[in-house]
């Protein structure tokens, strides 16, 4: 009850805040507008009878940044080649024995030995394991893990047992006694029943009722040195050796779920793509109707979500244990457990109710602005009708981004695996050379071995002392930075290309006669030929901000307010870049000049920007939300087995939320890709519309170029030419 009252108070607070924000929106916008108007925001555009859209006689812009970008790209290619020549991805695929050899690698003597065996797993309980990620015990590659208890002392006296025991020993046992074998470290003192996990042999520990730990159904075992020990003594070693065992288990289950459901996930994403394409096509011909349909459908989908969550909440009332709080439950790797808790569904109900009420209130208070936004969307639909190839441009952007991501990932893997094996001295007694670097080839005759007879030279980790290895961290940072720069450049290229194509539509006096034959290709050619420098400049600034934010996210001790400030700065830079690319596409000026012109133009029309443009973005967001909601509901009922018709069709999964979440995120990205064309079209037409209002006045000499539909919504009209 207390939780419900708190939730109602939260809802009341959010509703009150939303109402106040909407009520004061125009007043705040007006005050800010008057304040900024006291500064010089540039001169409005003057009428130019020769201006017919994107200027074709233009020159290259931001040449210095273009040259810098090309040099960095060439350096990026050089880093990739260097990494590919030095790296070895086998280091992340195969486990490594004490000699640095790969277990199970095809084409090597260890091809038939894919598992890693620890001579003494109890030594993995050392705190150094967590620091160096390597147990101070001999490790070797074996064909299969041991499946029974056995000590070297007992196996040595039985021919068959010793033959089995040799599978877990090094070579060179002939003629040696047990004492000599153990002192030379050729065999483990004992074998315990083990099971393979992540290609490593770990003791097969079980826990019986009462908390008793057993291994191979025995609670005691002989450690090979004449001591009888408890099975629980193995726990610490196993726990340290598998410090991330829980996370790996979850990751393996998630991976298995993907292997079982990947084709259904693809079907879900294809459905999302078809629905998105259908929405775009319907928007082209029925923009006004489709916007209202989207609004109503979003309200209905969220309403159904509230209803479904309420039914689940009520159905759990009689179930035992459903009243446990989320705080008492704590973190669980099996996320389906949370769905059996009433408080989870109550939280869903509250969140969906808040979203529903906020959307309804926004629609009520912004209904007049929505009409203007619908007119802009209709105009965008008409523009897309003349530039239909724009609908498929996101596929080109997606292909370029895929290349950038793949190059970054491959280079990162090769860089991280280009180190050399490092061997260190491991010992059980005090030794001055402990943890020092050693060479296994001549360690037996070295002074280290003479001073520390019980020490061993074992593989520790991968590293290196050369100049290349010293600067590996710098190369990794360069790889990450160029990834951000290239990804932002590809996105910026898409924005400028679409902006140039749609601007050529808006400023064409006679459509489509005054438009290029292929608007998208013409705009893409202009962007690459003349404005690569401007694209590189804008994406460089954004990349620097994103890298700083990434570093702040990785260093928790920095103040949260700094992260907030850089988040706001990143959003502002994205906003400025987007509009600057539009102005570059239209006028062909450099990045800074275009950014200044776009900023001043928007500031001179702040009220329209604050209300009209954002309302349009809100309507397009509702379209994305509707597509994600429809596909998400379908995926939920399919993968969860709630519908009997799909019980035999849906795959058996550990976590059915894995494919659902994947489909939901993928559907949003697909919908965003299609709707981004509309968003870019609306933003371009919006800037052109603002310039149209400044350049022209509706007279016969200076007529508005906007459509009659938009003129009607704005209560403006073109005066007819005077009769002769």
C-alpha angles and dihedrals in degrees: 000000000000089000090052093050090050090050092050090050089051091050091049091049093050093046092049092047092048093049092048092047092051093044093052097038096097093041093051091045091051093049093048090046092053091046094051091044088067086070125067107265097176131267120294117251115275126223112273116183091195096055111107104161131280110026112238099190096072138135136226116284132209092007094173092058090046091055091046091051093050091049091049091049090052089049089049090054090049091052090050093051091047092049093048091051094049104031128091116195090192087083091071094040105047130044115243126229127215091279094053093253121143117246114227097004112157116246095025133098088255094057092110093045106070099156130082117225125198117215092211115011091185090071087065087075088079114114088231088072090071091048100044100024090225129100115234091235134090114273126194139176116255136182094233138355121264113267102193144042115266138152125209091234093059097036092053091066094051119067097208094044092048090050088056091044092055089068087075098043137082123250125272102060096133114121096001125125124229091258092051092047093052095044090051091048093234096135138023115254091235144005124224128193106268140180127214117249124170086350092303130109113239126175112269095242120183132184118218127199110293093037098276113156117220136179118200088355090299126110092198132048141178111249092208093252096081096269124124109217138182120256089233088070087074093058097079092051093047091046094053094042089053100037089153097036094122093050091046091051091053090046091050092050091049090049090050090050090054092050089051097045107027095109091049089049089053090050089052092050091048089052089051090050092049092048091048091049090047091052092050092049092047090048087055093060104019104030098148095045093043093053091055090043089053091050093050093043093051090052091048094047092050089044090054089049090055090048094049093048090048091053091050090048092052094044091056092055094093097039118104116246095015092115093065110122123237089240092056092044093054124186116339126186089211099070092188087076089072091059089065091059119090092213090063092058091044089056090050090051092051094047094047092045091053092048091047095050093045092051092048093049092048090051092050097049096039098043094117093049090047089063091057091044089052089052089054091049090050089052089049089051090052091049091050088050088063092041102040092156087070089076090065097042092090087066089060091048090048091051092051092047090049090055091049093048093045093049091049093047095047092046091048092052093048092046092050091050099045095092126109125242113267120205124201138188114261121188142165099217131049112294133167091217095054113141092004120137114265142174114240093203095067101016095108090062097037128109089245091063091045093053094041107034095179095050125110133203105229136170109266110173144312118281141119146208102218124110090256093054093046091057097042092106090053091050091050090052090049089051092052094045094049089048091058092043095049093043092051090045091055091049091048091049089055092049094049093045093052091043092054092048095049093042089056087055095049097048095044105112092200112034124241097356094070093046126092116263091242107024097181096048092044092051092045091051092049092048095052097039100046110014109040087112093054091048090049091047095052094043091047092057091048092047092053090052091048093049090051090050090048091052090049091051089052094050107060095185093072116098118268090227090066090055089049091051093050090046089056091044091051091051090048092049090049089051093048093044093050094052093040090057089052091053091046089052091052104039104018095228125143123278100260094047091046092048091051093048092047093047094049092045091053092045091052086056100035097142092054091046095047095049113017101041094042092048088055090051089049092054092049089048089055088056091054090045091052093051092047091047095050095046092041093053091049091048092048095054092043101048097035092055092231090137114067092211089066099041094100094036102049115085122249106253138181092219115017089190090071097074091034092055091043092052092046094050092042091048091053092050091048093047090046090052093054096039091046087072089057092043092052090045091051093047091049094047089045092057090044089048091053091049090047089058091050098043099043138039104194096259123134089257095046108027123177114255095207119107123272089246092059092044090055094051091049092047091240131124142182115249114234119248112266115260114253 
